[in-house]
C-alpha cells in the first residue's frame, strides 16, 4: 500500500523534473537544483545532514551538498524518486512516513507555489488528518521563537498552541495550509488570521517560524 510519504516523494520528483534545475522555489535563495540536492543529502548522507541543526557540522554539510550540486540534475531527481539506500533510517517505512510526509509535502509546495499560475491542490481528508496529527506534535517547536502568541486552528475548531503569550494571533485554515504557515511559508499559505493587526504584521514579517 502506498504511503503519504511515498506519494509526496514521487510528486516532488515529478515537479522538480518538470520545472527544471533553475526554477524558483519558496526556499529563500534556493533554485530547484538546490532543493533537490538538499533532499538527497538529507536522506543519503546522515554524516553531513546533521549540519542542518548543528552549527559545528555546517561546513561538512556545505562540502557534501556542493558535491551533489555538481551531479547531473537528472541524477538527483532519480535519487529522490528511488528513495534512500537500505542503510538509511529513512528506508524503514514507519520512519519514512513519520519524517518525510510533511517534509515532502512542504517541498512539493515550495516548487508548486513559486510558480505564478499555481492553484491549490485538492487533498483528501485522510491526508489532511495525517498532516494535522504531525502538526499537533510539532507546533510548539515550530513556533517557539515567534514574537507573538500563536494558535493554529482547523475550520472544525480543533486547535494547536504553537506559542503561549500575548498578544495572541489565531491562524485558521486546513491542516495543509497551517503546515505551510508553521514551516515559515506564511506568504504562500491560504489561511485567515485573527488578532491585533500589529501582532499579525509581526508574525507575517517574522523569519522565526519553523525549525
Phi and psi in degrees as a GROMACS rama.xvg file:
@    title "Ramachandran Plot"
@    xaxis  label "Phi"
@    yaxis  label "Psi"
@TYPE xy
-68.8313  142.74  UNK-2
-102.095  166.421  UNK-3
-59.9938  -43.6555  UNK-4
-62.0639  -41.968  UNK-5
-65.4798  -42.0371  UNK-6
-61.92  -44.9329  UNK-7
-69.5902  -32.0977  UNK-8
-60.2977  -49.7439  UNK-9
-66.0895  -37.6205  UNK-10
-63.9756  -44.7033  UNK-11
-59.5184  -44.9968  UNK-12
-60.4377  -42.9604  UNK-13
-64.1217  -42.3185  UNK-14
-64.4997  -43.2439  UNK-15
-64.392  -40.0421  UNK-16
-64.4549  -44.7097  UNK-17
-66.5057  -39.7343  UNK-18
-71.0457  -30.2937  UNK-19
86.2413  171.091  UNK-20
-75.4318  -14.8368  UNK-21
-117.163  19.0613  UNK-22
-78.6164  153.385  UNK-23
-71.6814  159.867  UNK-24
-135.359  172.617  UNK-25
-78.4868  -9.40136  UNK-26
-80.2291  114.594  UNK-27
-55.9204  124.748  UNK-28
85.4505  -3.21824  UNK-29
-107.687  134.137  UNK-30
-94.1087  179.191  UNK-31
-62.3927  -33.5425  UNK-32
-62.8487  -41.8816  UNK-33
-61.7847  -42.4438  UNK-34
-65.2345  -43.0089  UNK-35
-61.4904  -43.7256  UNK-36
-63.6374  -40.4229  UNK-37
-58.4921  -46.5389  UNK-38
-62.3697  -43.1995  UNK-39
-66.9684  -45.6369  UNK-40
-62.7849  -43.3975  UNK-41
-56.5952  -39.5926  UNK-42
-86.0596  -35.1565  UNK-43
-105.618  -13.9239  UNK-44
-131.569  73.0117  UNK-45
-61.8908  -23.4321  UNK-46
-65.9726  -23.4125  UNK-47
-107.105  -30.5701  UNK-48
-61.984  -22.0127  UNK-49
-59.2291  -19.6445  UNK-50
-65.3969  -13.9868  UNK-51
-66.2772  -27.1854  UNK-52
-119.104  -26.4733  UNK-53
-110.173  115.867  UNK-54
-58.5615  -36.4462  UNK-55
-65.6981  -22.4391  UNK-56
-93.3003  -2.42493  UNK-57
-59.8359  -40.2333  UNK-58
-60.5944  -39.2029  UNK-59
-65.2896  -42.0153  UNK-60
-58.8625  -42.3929  UNK-61
-62.4501  -42.3095  UNK-62
-64.6158  -46.7974  UNK-63
-66.3896  -41.0655  UNK-64
-61.0209  -40.7547  UNK-65
-60.3778  -36.7535  UNK-66
-62.9683  -41.733  UNK-67
-74.9778  -33.0926  UNK-68
-62.5202  -26.8079  UNK-69
-79.8518  -11.657  UNK-70
-74.9298  157.186  UNK-71
-57.5755  138.654  UNK-72
-57.1415  -39.8449  UNK-73
-60.6502  -33.7097  UNK-74
-68.2184  -40.9053  UNK-75
-60.5795  -42.5755  UNK-76
-62.635  -41.4743  UNK-77
-66.1969  -37.3899  UNK-78
-64.6367  -38.0029  UNK-79
-66.3366  -46.8341  UNK-80
-63.7246  -40.6471  UNK-81
-80.3649  -17.7298  UNK-82
88.9628  178.26  UNK-83
-73.3077  159.061  UNK-84
-70.9261  168.509  UNK-85
-63.0484  -29.5435  UNK-86
-75.213  -12.0662  UNK-87
-79.9493  138.116  UNK-88
-56.9527  -28.4446  UNK-89
-68.8865  -10.5061  UNK-90
-75.3883  -15.5285  UNK-91
-81.4006  128.343  UNK-92
-55.6807  -43.5916  UNK-93
-66.1436  -41.0979  UNK-94
-69.5308  -40.0861  UNK-95
-58.152  -46.9723  UNK-96
-66.1255  -41.5997  UNK-97
-70.2184  -39.3233  UNK-98
-95.8448  -23.9012  UNK-99
-110.173  -14.1476  UNK-100
-57.4516  -53.9837  UNK-101
-70.4701  -41.5745  UNK-102
-54.4128  -49.7966  UNK-103
-76.0182  -33.5841  UNK-104
-61.4262  -49.4042  UNK-105
-61.7939  -44.3557  UNK-106
-70.7758  -31.0692  UNK-107
-62.2837  -42.0193  UNK-108
-71.2648  -28.3289  UNK-109
-58.7589  -36.4257  UNK-110
-79.1831  -48.8706  UNK-111
-60.9379  -49.1557  UNK-112
-82.4787  -3.85744  UNK-113
-83.2942  -7.29454  UNK-114
-91.4535  145.015  UNK-115
-67.6463  -21.8581  UNK-116
-108.594  23.0514  UNK-117
-70.985  152.447  UNK-118
-132.158  150.878  UNK-119
-60.7675  144.793  UNK-120
-80.81  147.055  UNK-121
-88.8824  109.889  UNK-122
-106.355  137.951  UNK-123
-72.8732  160.28  UNK-124
-62.9089  -34.5082  UNK-125
-62.4823  -43.2479  UNK-126
-69.0549  -39.4863  UNK-127
-59.7471  -42.266  UNK-128
-65.1882  -37.4677  UNK-129
-64.4051  -42.2387  UNK-130
-64.9772  -40.8311  UNK-131
-63.2414  -42.5755  UNK-132
-57.5526  -42.953  UNK-133
-70.7621  -36.5965  UNK-134
-66.7099  -39.1599  UNK-135
-57.584  -39.1691  UNK-136
-75.8236  -24.1972  UNK-137
-114.196  -0.554663  UNK-138
-56.2051  -44.3464  UNK-139
-69.613  -31.2092  UNK-140
-66.8185  -43.2879  UNK-141
-65.4613  -36.0202  UNK-142
-102.521  9.72775  UNK-143
-62.2388  -25.7615  UNK-144
-110.509  6.19214  UNK-145
-73.0731  155.854  UNK-146
-82.6618  0.576557  UNK-147
-134.906  167.696  UNK-148
-66.6393  147.811  UNK-149
-143.918  122.736  UNK-150
-119.256  130.823  UNK-151
-103.172  130.249  UNK-152
-134.078  132.977  UNK-153
-78.7108  160.252  UNK-154
-58.8032  -25.9576  UNK-155
-83.4403  0.416338  UNK-156
101.805  -12.9499  UNK-157
-62.5069  139.184  UNK-158
-129.335  155.967  UNK-159
-135.781  128.372  UNK-160
-87.2468  116.005  UNK-161
-88.1378  -30.9473  UNK-162
-158.005  130.427  UNK-163
-82.8073  145.488  UNK-164
148.709  174.881  UNK-165
-130.227  150.95  UNK-166
-67.9228  158.111  UNK-167
-103.244  134.653  UNK-168
-110.931  129.412  UNK-169
-105.037  125.348  UNK-170
-111.458  122.268  UNK-171
-116.04  135.004  UNK-172
177.506  175.668  UNK-173
-65.1114  151.664  UNK-174
-51.5362  -38.3986  UNK-175
-60.1722  -37.9063  UNK-176
-78.0095  -36.2843  UNK-177
-65.8003  -36.1312  UNK-178
-59.9267  -47.5951  UNK-179
-60.7826  -42.7571  UNK-180
-60.8944  -48.3239  UNK-181
-66.56  -25.6083  UNK-182
-92.5323  19.6487  UNK-183
87.9818  10.3729  UNK-184
-102.009  49.2103  UNK-185
-55.9901  -42.5364  UNK-186
-69.2226  -18.9305  UNK-187
-103.276  -9.92925  UNK-188
-83.1546  135.428  UNK-189
-90.022  88.9492  UNK-190
-136.481  165.417  UNK-191
-110.722  144.444  UNK-192
-121.73  146.62  UNK-193
-137.217  130.393  UNK-194
151.7  -171.483  UNK-195
-60.9642  129.247  UNK-196
-55.8581  -39.0912  UNK-197
-66.3882  -38.2438  UNK-198
-66.7454  -39.8612  UNK-199
-62.6249  -42.8025  UNK-200
-62.9146  -40.3752  UNK-201
-61.2011  -43.2108  UNK-202
-65.0415  -42.1189  UNK-203
-70.3416  -27.4417  UNK-204
-87.0435  -8.93743  UNK-205
-75.7668  140.647  UNK-206
-104.495  17.2566  UNK-207
-97.0108  -2.38776  UNK-208
-75.6822  145.338  UNK-209
98.8338  -176.928  UNK-210
